[in-house]
Each structure stands twice: as C-alpha cells, then as structure tokens.
Amino acid sequence: MADARDEALRAHDTQEAQSAQDARDAETKARKEREKEELYGLDISGVEWHGAPGTEAHEERVEIAYLPDGAVAMRSSLDPDTVLRYTEAEWRAFVLGARDGEFDLEPAPHNGGLPAE
C-alpha cells in the first residue's frame, strides 16, 4: 500500500516538475519573441556601420552597427537593405563561437573537425 502511495506521489511530483518546466519554457520563448519584436522595431536608419579594419567602403564586406542594449545589426555591403539583428546574448554567443573556430571553413580538430590533409 505504501509503495503505491509513494509511486503516486512521485508521479505527481514529476508532473508538477514538468508543468513548471513547461511554464518556464513558454515564458522564455515569449520573452525572446518580445526581444526580437523590439529589436526589429528599432529605427536604424541613422546608425553608423563599421567594416573590418583595412577594408574600403566599395569592397565586398560584412558591416556591423552597434544598437541600444548591446544589440548588433549586421549586413553585407553588397545588400545593405537586408539587415540581420542580434540581441547582446546572441552576438556574444556568435563572437565566442567565432573565436573558438566554430565557423571556420575547415573545422579545427579541437572542435570536432578533422585536420586538413
């Protein structure tokens, strides 16, 4: 009898934990959607765009602009009307990944790639 009661309590606790996790997940998703809406709602017509040092304005290059709250906008100089926007957290994750070689054309052995032959 006690075993059945203990099992029922464990099942109830598991359901409560899952419900709490589902609520946190929904809250996180809603927050991220709000952040994106706010980010893409910003007027960026007057921002200052920066290219990599040593590149010229007429060259093909990636340009970034710093936005409020640590956000960043990124575009190609060949298609300046198409702008991607990143929250501060997204940009930090991208920069850290780039520093770690995550986006190298030939992945380095330390991050799961095979050495070039």
C-alpha positions in Angstrom: 0.0 0.0 0.0 2.8 2.4 0.9 4.6 1.6 -2.3 1.6 2.5 -4.4 1.2 5.8 -2.5 4.9 6.6 -2.9 4.7 5.8 -6.6 1.6 8.1 -6.9 3.4 10.9 -5.1 6.5 10.5 -7.3 4.3 10.6 -10.4 2.5 13.7 -9.1 5.9 15.4 -8.3 7.2 14.5 -11.8 4.1 16.0 -13.4 4.4 19.2 -11.3 8.1 19.5 -12.2 7.3 19.0 -15.9 4.5 21.6 -15.7 6.8 24.1 -14.1 9.4 23.4 -16.7 6.8 23.9 -19.5 5.8 27.2 -17.9 9.4 28.4 -17.8 10.0 27.3 -21.4 6.8 29.2 -22.5 7.9 32.3 -20.6 11.4 32.2 -22.1 10.0 31.8 -25.6 7.6 34.7 -25.1 10.4 36.9 -23.7 12.7 36.0 -26.7 9.8 36.8 -29.1 9.3 40.2 -27.4 13.0 40.9 -27.6 13.1 40.2 -31.3 10.0 42.4 -31.9 11.6 45.2 -30.0 14.9 44.7 -31.8 13.4 44.7 -35.3 11.2 47.6 -34.3 14.2 49.9 -33.8 14.8 52.6 -36.3 18.3 52.0 -37.5 18.3 54.5 -40.4 20.9 56.7 -38.6 23.3 54.1 -37.2 27.0 54.1 -38.0 28.1 51.0 -39.9 31.6 49.5 -39.4 33.5 47.3 -41.7 36.6 45.3 -40.9 39.7 47.4 -40.4 41.7 47.8 -43.7 38.7 47.4 -45.9 37.3 50.1 -48.2 33.7 51.2 -48.4 33.5 50.0 -52.1 34.8 46.5 -51.3 32.5 43.5 -50.5 32.5 43.2 -46.8 30.4 42.4 -43.7 29.4 45.5 -41.8 28.1 45.8 -38.2 26.3 48.6 -36.3 26.0 48.8 -32.5 22.4 49.2 -31.3 21.0 50.0 -27.9 21.2 47.5 -25.0 24.2 45.7 -26.5 22.4 44.5 -29.6 24.1 44.4 -33.0 22.9 44.8 -36.6 24.8 43.1 -39.4 24.6 43.4 -43.2 26.5 42.8 -46.4 27.9 45.8 -48.2 26.5 44.2 -51.4 23.0 44.1 -50.0 22.7 46.9 -47.4 18.9 46.8 -47.2 19.0 43.3 -45.8 19.9 43.6 -42.1 20.1 40.9 -39.5 19.8 41.9 -35.9 21.1 40.1 -32.8 20.5 40.5 -29.1 23.5 41.0 -26.9 23.3 37.4 -25.8 23.1 36.1 -29.4 26.0 38.3 -30.5 28.2 37.2 -27.6 27.5 33.6 -28.4 28.4 34.2 -32.1 31.6 36.0 -31.2 32.7 33.3 -28.8 32.0 30.6 -31.3 33.9 32.5 -34.0 36.9 32.9 -31.6 36.7 29.1 -30.9 36.8 28.3 -34.7 33.2 27.1 -34.8 32.6 28.8 -38.1 36.0 28.1 -39.8 35.6 26.8 -43.3 37.9 23.9 -42.3 36.9 23.0 -38.8 39.8 22.6 -36.4 40.4 19.3 -34.6 39.7 20.8 -31.2 36.1 21.5 -32.0 35.2 18.2 -33.8 36.7 18.9 -37.2 39.3 16.8 -39.0 42.8 18.2 -39.7 43.3 19.3 -43.3 45.5 16.9 -45.2 
